[in-house]
Amino acid sequence: MEGKEEYISSAEMTAIDENCKFFGLSSAQLMENAGAGIANVIKREFKGKAKNVKVTVIAGKGNNGGDAFVAARHLQLKNGEFNVRILLVGNSKDLRTEESRRNWQILKACGYDMEEITDSSELRARETLLKRSDVIIDAIFGTGVRGKIKEPEATAIDLINEANTAFVVSGDIPSGLDPDTGESEKAVRANVTVTFHRAKKGLLKADAKEHVGKLVVTGIGIPEGIENLAGPGDVRLVVRQRKPSSHKGDNGRVLIVGGGPFSGAPTLAALGALRAGADWVTIAAPKSVSSVISSLSPNLIVHPLSSDILVEKDVPTVLNLIRAHDVVVIGMGLGAEEETKRAARMIIEDEASRRVVVDADGFYGLHLPVEVREEDKFVIVTPHAGEFMKMELKGRGVKVPPPEDMIEERINFVKDFSSANRVTTLMKGPTDIISDGVRVKQNKAGNAGMTVGGTGDVLAGVTGAFFAIAADEPLKAATAAAFVNGAAGDIAFENNGFGLLATDVVENIPEVMKGMRW
């Protein structure tokens, strides 16, 4: 990934796992590679040392335990160098994933020394076993652990820490350690932590050192290309589980500023935002089209402006509306009148506009580079290649390098453009390119049927909805929006072929988003 950090958050790692699955790299493959990585570290540590090295695996019920089951299989081979025993903290019937269950069953069928332990007293009875172990593989918890450690897992952590002579290897993260903060109420003290793909952020904290020991980062077969691709994992990074106690507006308020010469464009943007999960969507539209927009759907809140087009007189009204919303999406159907361009610029540049998505005719009001007087102002632009010419940079439009099949040149252009102009760019095309000037993502969801008018307006609305809940992370919002819009378009194409409409894309957004909330 361009601009890749030396560490990764637990949520980002989970998103990558989800995207791997989507693109065909299975969880079983990743687990096999992770377990082999743990085993290889232990083999290197004990290379040339005495035979019959006693290894005890203490595994939990999640994928972290599954990684350790694979490690056990790779260690206990015919040469007798390692003698492995597995203690499962819990019942095997409660193993949480199919991959963990399969690896447990393989070990059981092959006659490995295995026990299922469900309470603390049973664990305490194995204290001598642990103290006589040469190696303990800690696989109780992975990166999903949060809060107070309960029994019998708490006792398992204590017993590992009390086995002072054993060489302790933690899989991915020492059990009990918060993967993002490095904090813990109680955590394993490892000699070596074998973490997968990239270091989790918490492992690099100074306070975590006594638990992490030596940090070894091992690859598990995730290609860099998958990290660069938008997928369902990116949607999960943005779309959160709603609290039962939440109220209207808690899950995003989006203001659409559009219309004048056209009424359909702002309507499609608003419907896209609603289908993407925004609680509250308001359209501020010139009076010439406000009644038409209101008649198109009872779900739309329409605020009529003063004239037949957006004019400077309307700017104070729009800014007041912006203050009552989380995000403003501006540009769809505004037209190219000079007064409208000036009004759009005043809206975009005002300090009230902290979260802005600019699309279509809004680009006429975008003078580059964007002036960011406040640290918490973020702008997302969503142009196709031709729309860059609407933006004013040093008195003229921006030219995109042709042709579209020169993807590397376009990636570099979008990255450089975003960096120089302090924006996050979602450049629409056969492959969408998204960048904040540091990182780059590509979205391959979508199809040629989406050249029909209106699908870009839908994308702007979806981007606004996601930006409303991922307020300080415009790249994540834009990446998730590009994938959802494209995937909804793919479903629409399956049903309608090249006769698909922008409204078909809108209606398939909920289908794409099913099950994408954590």
C-alpha positions, -999 to 999 in steps of 0.1 A, spaced: 0 0 0 13 34 -9 23 54 22 21 22 43 27 27 80 49 3 100 19 -6 121 -18 -14 115 -48 -11 137 -68 -42 147 -98 -28 127 -78 -23 96 -63 -58 99 -98 -73 102 -108 -53 71 -79 -67 52 -89 -102 62 -124 -95 50 -111 -82 16 -88 -112 13 -119 -135 15 -138 -114 -10 -110 -116 -35 -105 -153 -31 -77 -156 -5 -94 -178 21 -92 -176 59 -80 -212 58 -50 -202 37 -42 -173 60 -45 -195 91 -22 -221 76 5 -195 69 1 -179 103 5 -212 121 35 -221 100 50 -187 108 47 -195 146 62 -229 141 92 -216 120 101 -191 148 102 -219 173 122 -242 150 148 -214 145 150 -208 183 156 -245 190 176 -255 159 204 -279 169 192 -282 205 181 -313 223 154 -336 208 120 -340 223 114 -303 230 82 -301 252 57 -277 237 24 -268 253 -2 -249 233 -28 -230 253 -54 -220 228 -86 -201 229 -118 -206 209 -111 -180 181 -89 -179 151 -59 -173 173 -64 -208 187 -67 -221 151 -33 -206 142 -18 -225 171 -34 -258 160 -17 -253 127 16 -245 145 13 -278 165 9 -298 133 40 -282 117 60 -288 148 52 -324 157 67 -342 127 82 -377 124 117 -366 135 106 -363 171 122 -329 176 91 -315 192 66 -331 215 34 -311 215 4 -310 238 -27 -289 233 -48 -274 260 -80 -258 247 -95 -233 271 -131 -241 265 -151 -268 246 -143 -277 211 -179 -275 202 -176 -237 209 -148 -231 185 -159 -199 167 -148 -204 132 -150 -232 107 -112 -229 100 -104 -235 137 -128 -264 139 -112 -281 109 -77 -278 123 -88 -291 157 -104 -321 140 -72 -328 120 -52 -329 152 -78 -351 170 -79 -375 141 -41 -378 140 -40 -387 177 -24 -355 191 -23 -351 229 -53 -328 234 -75 -316 263 -105 -294 267 -105 -274 299 -135 -254 310 -127 -241 345 -98 -226 364 -93 -255 388 -87 -278 359 -62 -254 346 -44 -251 379 -41 -289 379 -19 -286 348 5 -261 365 33 -286 368 29 -295 331 34 -259 321 64 -254 344 81 -284 328 74 -272 293 103 -259 272 79 -239 250 45 -224 256 25 -212 227 1 -185 239 -30 -184 216 -58 -176 241 -68 -143 226 -62 -125 194 -67 -89 184 -104 -89 194 -99 -89 231 -113 -59 250 -121 -51 286 -118 -73 317 -103 -108 313 -127 -134 326 -122 -169 339 -108 -194 330 -88 -173 306 -75 -151 334 -60 -182 352 -45 -194 319 -26 -161 315 -14 -163 352 -1 -198 346 18 -189 315 34 -160 334 43 -183 363 61 -208 341 93 -189 344 116 -213 326 95 -218 295 101 -200 263 68 -182 256 57 -175 221 25 -154 216 6 -156 183 -1 -122 168 -4 -105 202 2 -114 238 -31 -125 252 -48 -98 272 -29 -69 256 -50 -43 238 -38 -44 202 -43 -7 196 -32 9 228 -8 -16 242 -26 -14 276 -38 -43 297 -54 -53 329 -36 -86 327 -16 -100 298 9 -127 289 46 -118 292 61 -134 260 97 -140 250 87 -136 214 55 -123 198 50 -135 163 26 -110 147 11 -114 113 13 -92 82 22 -60 100 28 -50 136 -4 -41 155 -1 -5 168 -2 -15 205 28 -38 201 50 -8 195 40 11 226 68 14 252 45 1 280 39 -31 260 75 -41 257 75 -63 289 47 -83 274 58 -84 237 94 -94 242 111 -97 208 87 -87 180 88 -108 149 66 -97 119 58 -126 96 40 -125 63 10 -147 58 6 -144 21 -14 -112 18 -2 -96 -14 2 -58 -15 -23 -56 -43 -51 -67 -20 -43 -40 5 -47 -15 -24 -81 -27 -34 -115 -15 -20 -137 -43 -7 -163 -51 19 -137 -48 47 -134 -11 39 -172 -7 43 -169 -23 77 -143 2 87 -169 29 83 -203 15 89 -208 10 126 -233 -10 146 -262 12 157 -269 16 194 -304 7 204 -305 40 223 -295 61 193 -318 89 181 -326 105 147 -295 122 134 -270 102 155 -260 81 125 -254 110 101 -269 143 89 -262 151 53 -270 184 35 -272 182 -3 -268 216 -21 -278 211 -57 -304 217 -84 -315 246 -105 -311 237 -141 -316 200 -131 -337 184 -104 -328 147 -107 -292 150 -97 -296 163 -61 -325 139 -57 -304 109 -66 -276 121 -43 -301 124 -14 -316 90 -21 -281 75 -22 -273 90 12 -305 77 27 -300 42 13 -264 42 26 -277 47 61 -278 85 68 -305 93 93 -313 128 81 -308 142 46 -318 177 36 -318 191 1 -312 229 -3 -324 236 -38 -334 267 -58 -372 274 -56 -375 266 -93 -370 228 -86 -377 224 -49 -414 215 -54 -404 190 -81 -379 174 -59 -404 172 -30 -428 154 -52 -404 127 -62 -402 110 -27 -419 115 6 -385 106 22 -369 139 11 -366 170 32 -364 200 9 -354 235 18 -363 259 -10 -338 287 -17 -347 322 -30 -341 321 -67 -342 299 -98 -305 291 -93 -281 292 -64 -272 328 -58 -250 347 -33 -281 358 -14 -287 322 -4 -252 316 11 -261 326 47 -291 303 46 -270 274 33 -243 280 59 -269 279 87 -281 246 73 -246 233 72 -242 240 109 -271 217 116 -256 188 95 -224 167 97 -215 169 60 -224 191 30 -224 176 -5 -224 203 -31 -226 206 -69 -251 181 -84 -273 199 -110 -263 235 -100 -254 247 -135 -226 270 -146 -239 305 -141 -212 328 -128 -232 339 -97 -237 302 -89 -200 295 -92 -193 324 -68 -219 312 -43 -205 277 -44 -170 289 -37 -183 310 -8 -200 279 7 -170 256 2 -145 280 17 -166 291 47 -154 280 81 -188 264 87 -180 239 60 -158 214 79 -168 183 60 -174 189 23 -180 166 -7 -177 184 -40 -191 169 -72 -202 180 -107 -209 217 -110 -195 223 -75 -161 220 -91 -166 254 -107 -165 268 -71 -134 249 -61 -102 270 -63 -71 250 -56 -53 244 -34 -80 243 -8 -74 268 21 -75 248 53 -75 274 81 -89 248 106 -71 216 113 -104 197 112 -116 208 78 -117 180 52 -127 181 15 -135 151 -7 -137 156 -45 -154 130 -67 -146 139 -104 -143 118 -135 -114 127 -157 -131 154 -177 -145 172 -146 -110 182 -134 -111 209 -161 -139 226 -140 -115 231 -111 -95 263 -111 -58 259 -104 -36 289 -111 -63 303 -134 -69 273 -155 -85 238 -153 -66 206 -143 -57 182 -170 -57 144 -164 -30 123 -181 -46 101 -208 -54 74 -217 -74 55 -191 -55 22 -194 -23 39 -181 -33 31 -146 0 38 -129 3 73 -144 -33 80 -132 -25 67 -97 5 90 -94 -15 119 -108 -43 114 -83 -19 110 -54 1 141 -63 -30 161 -70 -45 153 -36 -13 160 -18 -7 194 -35 -43 206 -31 -51 192 4 -81 172 -7 -91 135 -8 -98 126 -44 -121 99 -57 -115 98 -94 -143 79 -111 -135 56 -140 -133 20 -151 -111 17 -120 -119 43 -94 -87 58 -78 -89 72 -43 -61 90 -25 -55 115 3 -21 123 -10 -4 97 11 -23 65 6 -39 51 -25 -68 27 -30 -84 13 -61 -120 2 -66 -127 -23 -93 -164 -28 -85 -187 -14 -111 -194 -19 -148 -198 -2 -182 -235 1 -176 -229 27 -150 -220 53 -177 -257 61 -176 -264 95 -161 -270 99 -124 -247 71 -110 -221 97 -101 -247 117 -82 -256 85 -62 -219 81 -54 -217 116 -41 -246 110 -18 -232 77 -5 -198 94 1 -216 121 21 -234 95 42 -202 76 51 -183 108 56 -209 118 82 -199 89 104 -162 87 95 -157 124 101 -119 126 104 -112 98 79 -121 110 44 -101 83 26 -120 56 44 -153 72 37 -145 77 0 -131 42 -4 -162 26 12 -185 47 -9 -167 38 -42 -171 1 -34 -207 2 -23 -217 23 -53 -199 0 -77 -211 -32 -61 -247 -19 -61 -242 -11 -98 -230 -47 -104 -262 -61 -89 -282 -37 -110 -263 -48 -141 -271 -85 -134 -308 -76 -133 -310 -50 -160 -279 -52 -182 -271 -20 -201 -306 -8 -194 -298 -2 -157 -308 32 -143 -292 53 -115 -323 45 -94 -315 8 -98 -281 15 -82 -298 33 -53 -322 4 -47 -294 -21 -45 -273 -3 -20 -290 -20 10 -283 -54 -5 -246 -47 -7 -245 -34 29 -263 -63 45 -241 -78 72 -214 -51 69 -219 -37 104 -198 -47 134 
